[in-house]
């Protein structure tokens, strides 16, 4: 399948004052997103993720480099691109006095939809995202979770070929965040919709994305599957095993998912790719040993650790 997004050498700066030099927020960014994928751009706040999305969605002009979306140039073919994509920003923004169904109707008409087709599409989307009971509720009265669900429903009003999601679960409670992730995964699985998602949540990217790129201070630092990158840099979740006496006589390096290990006195420190998957097998192996485990400590890998390793 051809690439849905291709970018070479994208640069963008913003002026911080009349007499001050511009601040560069993107430095020669190269990016390729295959069609049909859920692709993640990961980075902390201020990394340039939203600026990159704004260029790819034709909301900002790049200062240098070039990019194509669905085979169309983001500068010269902006109008044609907008007809075929959609975007959910990091926080939902709609006219405060419009109801849920009026918000969807408003955006549907912007895309040239109308009549029975539009009304059917609105009803379908409200049912899909479980906002049908709130169809008459004004936007200003919705909870954060409902606003985010409405924003996602809006992104599908024009049946896009490519979807951009900028920090889609920011500010949501864990249950609602998981619901949104499941809906994103379902959309890709059932329709083959290409989705580019930005996030600073490593676990979210692991759940959703087939591939990721890491963005820091406007530069793309590494690219690939998260598990492959973790294995490449020997970085993962930390599991500390504290034994009553000496550690169990096991070949810890051969346990499933172990990327690295260290034995210190009565402690064994393991680095594993995914602790939630591997911990049961590790404990099962330890149960075969007469040595008693007194304590198990777990520390999940975070994005900053991977950044530090990549930029070292």
C-alpha positions as CSV (number, residue, x, y, z in Angstrom):
1,X,0.0,0.0,0.0
2,X,1.4,3.4,-0.9
3,X,2.4,5.9,1.8
4,X,-0.4,8.0,3.2
5,X,2.1,10.7,4.4
6,X,5.5,11.6,3.1
7,X,7.6,14.5,4.4
8,X,11.2,15.5,3.8
9,X,13.1,18.2,5.6
10,X,10.1,20.0,7.2
11,X,11.1,23.1,9.1
12,X,9.0,25.6,11.0
13,X,9.9,28.7,13.2
14,X,7.8,31.2,15.1
15,X,8.8,34.7,16.0
16,X,8.9,35.4,19.8
17,X,9.1,39.1,19.5
18,X,9.5,41.9,17.0
19,X,13.3,42.3,17.5
20,X,14.0,38.7,18.5
21,X,15.0,35.9,16.2
22,X,12.5,33.2,15.4
23,X,12.3,30.0,17.5
24,X,12.7,26.9,15.5
25,X,10.1,24.2,16.5
26,X,10.7,21.7,13.7
27,X,14.2,20.9,12.4
28,X,14.4,19.0,9.0
29,X,11.7,16.4,9.9
30,X,11.5,13.4,7.6
31,X,8.4,11.2,8.0
32,X,6.7,8.3,6.2
33,X,3.4,6.9,7.3
34,X,2.2,3.7,5.4
35,X,-1.4,3.6,4.3
36,X,-3.8,1.6,6.7
37,X,-1.5,2.0,9.7
38,X,-2.0,3.5,13.1
39,X,1.2,5.6,13.4
40,X,2.3,7.4,16.5
41,X,4.4,10.5,16.9
42,X,5.5,10.5,20.5
43,X,7.0,13.4,22.4
44,X,6.8,15.5,25.6
45,X,4.8,18.8,25.6
46,X,6.6,21.3,23.5
47,X,8.3,18.8,21.3
48,X,6.6,20.1,18.1
49,X,3.9,17.4,17.7
50,X,1.0,19.8,17.2
51,X,3.1,22.0,14.8
52,X,3.9,18.9,12.7
53,X,0.2,18.0,12.6
54,X,-0.8,21.5,11.7
55,X,1.5,21.4,8.7
56,X,0.3,18.0,7.5
57,X,-3.4,19.1,7.9
58,X,-2.7,22.3,5.9
59,X,-3.3,24.6,8.8
60,X,0.2,25.9,8.8
61,X,2.7,26.5,6.0
62,X,6.1,25.0,6.4
63,X,9.2,27.3,6.3
64,X,11.2,24.7,4.4
65,X,11.0,21.2,3.1
66,X,8.0,19.5,1.5
67,X,5.2,17.1,2.4
68,X,2.5,15.2,0.7
69,X,-0.7,13.8,2.2
70,X,-2.6,11.1,0.2
71,X,-0.3,11.9,-2.7
72,X,-1.2,15.6,-2.6
73,X,1.1,18.5,-1.8
74,X,0.3,20.2,1.5
75,X,0.9,23.7,0.1
76,X,-0.4,23.5,-3.5
77,X,-3.2,21.0,-3.0
78,X,-4.5,22.1,0.5
79,X,-8.2,22.3,-0.5
80,X,-8.2,18.8,-2.0
81,X,-6.4,17.4,1.1
82,X,-9.0,18.9,3.5
83,X,-11.8,17.2,1.7
84,X,-10.2,13.8,2.4
85,X,-8.9,14.1,5.9
86,X,-10.1,15.1,9.4
87,X,-8.6,16.2,12.6
88,X,-9.4,16.0,16.3
89,X,-7.4,18.6,18.3
90,X,-6.0,17.9,21.8
91,X,-9.0,19.6,23.4
92,X,-12.5,19.7,21.9
93,X,-13.6,23.1,20.7
94,X,-17.2,23.7,19.3
95,X,-19.6,26.7,19.5
96,X,-20.7,26.7,23.1
97,X,-24.4,27.2,22.3
98,X,-24.8,24.4,19.7
99,X,-26.2,21.1,20.8
100,X,-24.4,17.8,20.0
101,X,-26.4,17.1,16.9
102,X,-26.2,20.7,15.8
103,X,-22.4,20.6,16.1
104,X,-22.3,17.5,13.8
105,X,-24.7,19.0,11.4
106,X,-22.7,22.2,11.2
107,X,-19.5,20.3,10.3
108,X,-21.3,18.0,7.9
109,X,-22.5,21.0,5.9
110,X,-19.0,22.4,5.8
111,X,-18.1,19.2,4.0
112,X,-20.9,19.7,1.5
113,X,-23.2,17.1,3.1
114,X,-27.0,17.6,3.5
115,X,-30.5,16.1,3.5
116,X,-31.2,12.6,4.6
117,X,-27.7,11.4,4.1
118,X,-26.3,13.9,6.6
119,X,-29.1,13.1,9.1
120,X,-28.4,9.4,8.8
121,X,-24.7,10.0,9.3
122,X,-25.3,12.1,12.4
123,X,-27.5,9.4,14.0
124,X,-25.0,6.7,13.1
125,X,-22.0,8.6,14.7
126,X,-24.0,9.6,17.8
127,X,-24.8,5.9,18.3
128,X,-21.3,4.7,17.6
129,X,-19.8,7.1,20.2
130,X,-22.6,6.7,22.7
131,X,-23.7,10.3,22.7
132,X,-27.2,9.8,21.3
133,X,-28.8,10.4,24.8
134,X,-27.1,13.9,24.8
135,X,-28.1,14.9,21.3
136,X,-30.1,18.0,22.5
137,X,-27.5,18.9,25.1
138,X,-25.5,22.1,24.5
139,X,-21.8,21.7,24.1
140,X,-21.0,23.9,27.1
141,X,-22.9,21.6,29.4
142,X,-21.0,18.4,28.3
143,X,-18.4,16.7,30.5
144,X,-14.8,16.5,29.2
145,X,-15.3,12.9,28.2
146,X,-18.5,13.6,26.2
147,X,-16.8,16.6,24.5
148,X,-13.9,14.3,23.4
149,X,-16.3,11.7,22.1
150,X,-18.1,14.4,20.2
151,X,-14.8,15.5,18.7
152,X,-14.1,12.0,17.5
153,X,-17.5,11.7,16.0
154,X,-17.0,14.9,14.1
155,X,-13.7,13.6,12.6
156,X,-15.7,10.9,10.8
157,X,-18.5,13.0,9.5
158,X,-16.9,13.2,6.0
159,X,-15.8,9.5,5.9
160,X,-12.1,10.5,5.8
161,X,-9.3,8.5,4.3
162,X,-6.8,9.8,6.9
163,X,-7.5,10.7,10.5
164,X,-5.2,13.0,12.6
165,X,-5.6,12.7,16.4
166,X,-3.7,15.1,18.6
167,X,-3.4,13.8,22.2
168,X,-6.9,12.3,22.0
169,X,-7.1,11.1,25.6
170,X,-5.6,14.2,27.4
171,X,-7.7,15.2,30.4
172,X,-9.9,12.1,30.4
173,X,-10.4,9.7,33.3
174,X,-8.8,6.2,32.8
175,X,-12.1,4.5,31.9
176,X,-13.0,7.1,29.2
177,X,-9.4,7.1,27.9
178,X,-9.5,3.4,27.4
179,X,-12.9,3.7,25.7
180,X,-11.4,6.2,23.2
181,X,-8.4,3.9,22.6
182,X,-10.7,0.9,21.9
183,X,-12.7,3.0,19.5
184,X,-9.6,4.2,17.6
185,X,-8.4,0.6,17.4
186,X,-11.8,-0.6,16.1
187,X,-12.0,2.1,13.4
188,X,-8.6,1.0,12.1
189,X,-9.3,-2.7,12.3
190,X,-12.8,-2.6,10.7
191,X,-12.3,0.1,8.1
192,X,-8.6,0.1,7.4
193,X,-8.6,3.9,8.1
194,X,-5.1,5.4,8.3
195,X,-4.6,7.2,11.6
196,X,-1.8,9.4,12.8
197,X,-1.9,10.0,16.5
198,X,0.3,12.2,18.7
199,X,0.8,11.3,22.3
200,X,3.2,11.5,25.2
201,X,1.8,8.3,26.7
202,X,4.0,5.4,25.9
203,X,1.5,2.8,26.9
204,X,-1.2,4.4,24.7
205,X,1.2,4.2,21.8
206,X,2.0,0.5,22.5
207,X,-1.7,-0.3,22.6
208,X,-2.6,1.5,19.3
209,X,0.4,2.0,17.1
210,X,2.1,-0.4,14.7
211,X,5.0,2.0,14.4
212,X,6.2,5.2,16.1
213,X,8.6,8.1,15.7
214,X,10.0,10.0,18.6
215,X,10.0,13.8,18.4
216,X,12.1,15.9,20.8
217,X,12.8,19.6,20.6
218,X,11.6,19.5,17.0
219,X,13.8,16.7,15.8
220,X,12.7,13.1,15.0
221,X,15.2,10.9,16.8
222,X,14.2,7.3,16.2
223,X,11.6,5.3,14.4
224,X,10.2,1.8,14.6
225,X,8.1,-0.5,16.8
226,X,8.3,0.4,20.5
227,X,9.2,-3.2,21.5
228,X,12.0,-3.2,18.9
229,X,13.3,0.1,20.2
230,X,13.2,-1.1,23.7
231,X,15.1,-4.2,22.8
232,X,17.6,-2.2,20.7
233,X,18.4,0.1,23.6
234,X,18.0,-2.6,26.3
235,X,15.2,-0.5,28.0
236,X,12.0,-1.7,29.5
237,X,10.0,-2.2,32.7
238,X,12.1,-2.7,35.8
239,X,11.3,-5.7,38.1
240,X,13.2,-6.0,41.3
241,X,13.1,-9.3,43.2
242,X,14.1,-9.3,46.8
243,X,14.9,-12.8,48.2
244,X,14.9,-13.8,51.9
245,X,18.4,-15.2,51.5
246,X,20.3,-15.7,48.3
247,X,18.7,-15.4,44.8
248,X,17.2,-18.4,43.1
249,X,19.7,-20.2,40.9
250,X,18.1,-19.4,37.5
251,X,19.4,-18.2,34.2
252,X,17.6,-14.9,34.4
253,X,18.7,-13.8,30.9
254,X,16.8,-16.7,29.3
255,X,13.5,-15.9,31.0
256,X,10.8,-14.7,28.5
257,X,11.0,-11.0,27.7
258,X,14.1,-10.2,29.8
259,X,16.2,-7.6,28.1
260,X,18.8,-7.2,30.8
261,X,19.4,-8.4,34.3
262,X,21.7,-7.8,37.3
263,X,22.2,-9.8,40.5
264,X,23.3,-8.0,43.7
265,X,23.5,-9.9,47.0
266,X,19.9,-10.9,47.8
267,X,18.3,-8.9,44.9
268,X,17.8,-9.5,41.2
269,X,17.1,-6.6,38.9
270,X,15.3,-7.4,35.7
271,X,14.5,-5.3,32.7
272,X,11.6,-6.8,30.7
273,X,9.9,-5.7,27.6
274,X,6.3,-5.8,29.1
275,X,6.0,-6.5,32.8
276,X,2.2,-7.0,32.7
277,X,2.7,-9.9,30.2
278,X,5.9,-11.4,31.6
279,X,5.6,-11.2,35.3
280,X,3.3,-14.2,35.7
281,X,5.9,-16.4,33.8
282,X,8.7,-15.0,35.9
283,X,6.9,-15.8,39.1
284,X,6.1,-19.3,37.9
285,X,9.8,-20.0,37.2
286,X,10.7,-18.7,40.7
287,X,8.0,-20.9,42.3
288,X,10.1,-23.9,41.2
289,X,13.0,-22.7,43.4
290,X,13.3,-23.3,47.2
291,X,14.5,-19.7,47.6
292,X,11.8,-17.5,49.0
293,X,10.9,-14.2,47.4
294,X,10.1,-11.6,50.0
295,X,9.3,-8.6,47.8
296,X,8.6,-7.8,44.2
297,X,8.9,-4.2,43.0
298,X,7.8,-2.9,39.6
299,X,8.6,0.3,37.8
300,X,7.2,0.8,34.4
301,X,9.4,2.3,31.7
302,X,8.5,5.9,30.8
303,X,9.0,8.0,27.7
304,X,11.7,10.1,29.2
305,X,13.9,7.1,29.9
306,X,13.7,6.1,26.3
307,X,14.4,9.6,25.2
308,X,17.5,9.8,27.4
309,X,18.7,6.5,25.9
310,X,18.1,7.6,22.4
311,X,19.8,11.0,22.8
312,X,22.7,9.7,24.9
